[in-house]
Amino acid sequence: MLEGQVIGLSVKDFFTKPMLKIAILPLVFTMIIMLLLFYSAAGYGFEALQLFIEQSQNGQEATIDPNAPFYIVWTMYIIAFLFKYSITSWLVGFLVYTVGTIFVMMFSVFLTILIIGFLTPMILKVLHKRHYSHLQINGFGTLLSPLWVALKSIIIMFLLFILFIPLYFIPIVNLVAINLPIYYFFHKLLTFDVASTILTEDEYQVIHGKKAGAFRLRTLLLYFLSMIPSIMLFSAVFYIIYLGHSYFQELQKLRGIELDVSDIKTEIKQIEDNQSTNL
């Protein structure tokens, strides 16, 4: 099956009732967590932070509410230190923008990937039943395997962030330097979640030995899509569907099972007719 056909089939699957129901869950959980964090910061008050900065700039002794959350206290102390010196004060705007961008991107990607990780078996079960019931799936790994992969990926991601610090001050290059570590984390967790649910460990090694570049291009495309504001909150389920189809197609080839595209279209039409009859 051609890549365009895989994408088209994935889009059709995404807009089915079972998948749309699942797609709501990452959005709801992410919004709840983001709102809790927002109201936690707002409860302390952004005005206090602004007053603190003004006091630091005017050489006054800045006061901090002892009841403020620890992360706000540390942020205010760092800002106050930077504003004390003219050499570093010009960096504040740049640092706030850069660090803020990294944090928002990391947090949204990290949180959505973790949430969708719990939903991956459910999504692939629906996909398997609908299109690939002729294939026996034998996922590898244990409950701790995704956690171990996530931990290793997080460590490597932070090491890359540190390694690329000099590049953050170079226009255009800094965009690549900021996104590369996050993409690494995105690619590792997404492909492992899907592959470990569908394939055996041996099948995983064989497929990635031959098709690693193709899967990197797929996840790179998905990563670019996730950079569109708020789209990842809605489309994370589509990512699993798309990669799931890709792995199922490779598994068919590996096991010597090739289905004609016309057979798949006939199968989809029969399923849609059955759904219409049931309605």
C-alpha positions in Angstrom: 0.0 0.0 0.0 1.3 3.4 -0.9 2.0 6.0 1.8 -0.8 8.3 0.5 -3.2 5.4 0.8 -2.1 4.7 4.4 -2.6 8.3 5.3 -6.1 8.3 3.7 -7.0 5.1 5.5 -5.8 6.6 8.8 -7.9 9.7 8.3 -11.0 7.6 7.6 -10.3 5.5 10.8 -9.8 8.7 12.9 -13.2 10.0 12.0 -15.0 6.8 13.1 -17.1 7.0 16.2 -14.9 4.7 18.4 -11.7 6.7 17.6 -13.4 10.1 18.1 -14.5 8.9 21.5 -10.9 8.0 22.4 -9.6 11.2 20.9 -11.5 13.3 23.5 -9.6 11.8 26.5 -6.1 13.3 25.8 -7.8 16.7 25.3 -9.8 16.5 28.6 -6.9 15.3 30.7 -4.4 17.8 29.3 -6.9 20.7 29.8 -7.5 19.7 33.4 -3.8 19.6 34.2 -3.1 22.8 32.4 -6.0 24.6 34.3 -4.7 23.3 37.6 -1.2 24.7 36.9 -2.7 28.0 35.7 -4.9 28.5 38.7 -2.0 27.5 41.0 0.1 30.3 39.5 -2.8 32.7 39.3 -3.7 32.1 42.9 -0.4 33.6 43.9 -0.9 36.5 41.5 1.0 37.7 38.5 0.9 41.2 39.9 3.2 40.2 42.7 5.7 39.0 40.1 5.5 42.3 38.3 6.0 44.2 41.5 9.0 42.1 42.4 10.6 42.8 39.0 10.0 46.6 39.4 11.6 46.6 42.9 14.6 44.7 41.6 15.1 47.2 38.7 14.8 50.2 41.1 17.4 48.8 43.5 14.8 48.3 46.2 14.7 45.2 48.4 12.3 42.8 46.7 9.9 41.0 49.0 8.5 37.6 48.4 5.4 36.1 49.9 6.5 33.1 52.0 3.4 31.2 51.0 4.2 31.4 47.3 4.8 28.1 45.5 8.5 27.2 45.4 8.8 27.3 41.6 7.5 30.9 41.6 10.0 31.9 44.3 12.9 30.5 42.4 11.7 32.1 39.2 11.5 35.5 40.9 15.0 35.2 42.4 16.5 34.3 39.0 14.8 37.3 37.4 15.9 39.6 40.2 19.5 38.4 39.8 19.5 39.0 36.0 18.0 42.5 36.4 20.8 43.6 38.9 23.4 43.7 36.2 23.2 45.6 32.9 25.2 43.0 31.1 22.6 40.3 31.8 19.5 42.3 31.8 19.3 42.4 28.0 19.2 38.6 28.0 16.1 38.4 30.1 13.7 38.8 27.3 15.5 36.3 25.1 15.8 33.8 27.9 12.2 34.1 29.0 11.1 33.6 25.4 13.4 30.7 24.7 12.9 28.9 28.0 9.1 29.6 27.9 8.9 28.2 24.4 10.9 25.1 25.3 8.9 24.5 28.4 5.5 24.8 26.7 6.6 22.6 23.8 8.1 20.0 26.1 5.2 20.0 28.5 2.5 19.7 25.8 4.4 16.9 23.9 5.5 15.1 27.1 2.1 15.2 28.7 0.2 14.2 25.5 2.6 11.3 24.7 2.3 10.0 28.3 -1.5 10.1 28.2 -1.8 8.6 24.7 0.6 5.8 25.8 -2.1 4.5 28.1 -4.6 4.6 25.2 -2.4 3.0 22.6 -3.4 -0.7 23.2 -7.1 0.4 23.1 -6.6 2.2 19.7 -4.6 -0.6 18.2 -7.1 -3.2 19.3 -9.9 -1.3 17.4 -7.5 -1.0 14.4 -6.6 -4.7 14.5 -10.2 -5.8 14.7 -11.3 -3.6 11.9 -8.5 -4.2 9.3 -6.0 -6.8 10.5 -7.9 -9.6 12.3 -6.1 -12.1 10.0 -2.8 -11.1 11.8 -1.8 -12.5 15.1 -0.2 -9.8 17.2 2.3 -10.6 20.0 3.5 -7.5 21.7 6.8 -7.6 23.6 7.9 -5.9 26.8 6.4 -5.6 30.2 4.6 -2.9 32.1 7.9 -1.3 33.1 9.3 -1.3 29.5 7.6 2.0 28.4 8.7 3.6 31.7 12.3 2.5 31.1 12.3 3.8 27.5 10.7 7.1 28.7 13.4 7.5 31.4 16.2 6.9 29.0 14.7 9.2 26.4 14.2 12.0 29.0 17.8 11.8 30.1 19.1 11.9 26.5 16.7 14.7 25.7 18.0 16.9 28.6 21.6 16.0 27.7 21.0 17.2 24.2 19.4 20.5 25.5 22.6 21.1 27.5 24.8 20.2 24.6 23.0 22.6 22.2 23.1 25.6 24.6 25.7 27.5 22.4 23.4 27.1 19.4 20.4 28.8 21.1 21.9 32.2 20.4 22.3 31.6 16.6 19.1 32.7 14.6 17.4 29.9 12.6 19.9 27.3 14.0 18.4 27.7 17.4 15.1 26.5 16.0 16.7 23.2 15.1 18.6 23.0 18.3 15.5 23.5 20.4 13.3 21.1 18.5 15.8 18.2 17.9 15.8 17.0 21.6 12.0 17.2 21.8 11.7 15.3 18.5 14.0 12.6 19.8 11.7 12.1 22.8 8.6 12.2 20.6 10.0 9.7 18.1 11.3 7.2 20.7 8.2 7.0 22.8 5.7 7.1 20.0 7.3 4.3 17.9 8.0 2.1 21.0 4.5 2.4 22.3 3.0 1.3 18.9 5.7 -1.3 17.9 5.8 -3.0 21.3 2.0 -3.5 21.2 2.0 -5.1 17.8 5.3 -6.8 17.2 7.5 -9.4 18.8 11.0 -8.1 19.7 12.5 -10.0 16.8 10.0 -8.6 14.4 10.7 -5.1 15.8 14.4 -5.5 15.2 14.0 -6.7 11.6 11.5 -4.0 10.6 13.5 -1.2 12.1 16.7 -2.6 10.7 15.2 -2.2 7.2 12.7 0.7 7.7 14.1 2.9 10.4 14.5 5.9 8.0 10.9 5.6 6.8 9.6 5.6 10.3 11.7 8.6 11.2 10.2 10.5 8.2 6.7 9.6 9.4 7.3 10.7 13.0 9.0 13.9 11.7 5.9 14.7 9.7 3.7 14.0 12.8 6.1 16.2 14.9 5.7 19.1 12.5 1.9 18.7 12.7 2.2 18.8 16.5 3.8 22.2 16.4 0.6 23.7 15.1 -1.0 25.3 18.2 -3.4 22.9 20.0 -3.5 20.4 17.2 -1.7 17.7 19.2 -4.4 17.7 21.8 -6.8 16.5 19.1 -4.6 14.5 16.7 -2.6 12.3 19.1 -5.0 9.4 18.4 -4.4 9.9 14.6 -0.6 9.5 15.2 -1.2 6.1 16.8 -3.6 5.1 14.0 -1.1 6.2 11.3 1.9 4.5 12.8 -0.3 1.5 13.7 -1.2 1.0 10.0 2.4 1.4 9.0 3.5 -1.3 11.4 0.7 -3.6 10.5 1.6 -3.2 6.8 5.2 -4.0 7.5 4.2 -7.0 9.6 2.1 -8.3 6.7 5.1 -8.1 4.4 7.4 -9.7 6.9 5.0 -12.7 7.4 4.4 -12.9 3.6 0.8 -11.8 3.8 0.0 -9.2 1.1 -3.6 -7.9 0.7 -4.6 -6.1 -2.4 -5.7 -2.5 -2.0 -9.0 -3.3 -3.7 -9.6 -6.0 -1.0 -9.0 -3.5 1.7 -11.4 -1.0 0.1 -14.0 -3.7 -0.2 -13.5 -4.6 3.5 -13.9 -0.9 4.5 -17.1 -0.6 2.4 -18.6 -3.7 4.0 -17.8 -2.4 7.5 -19.3 1.0 6.7 -22.4 -0.7 5.2 -22.8 -2.8 8.3 -22.5 0.3 10.5 -25.2 2.1 8.4 -27.5 -0.9 8.7 -27.0 -1.0 12.5 -27.9 2.7 12.7 
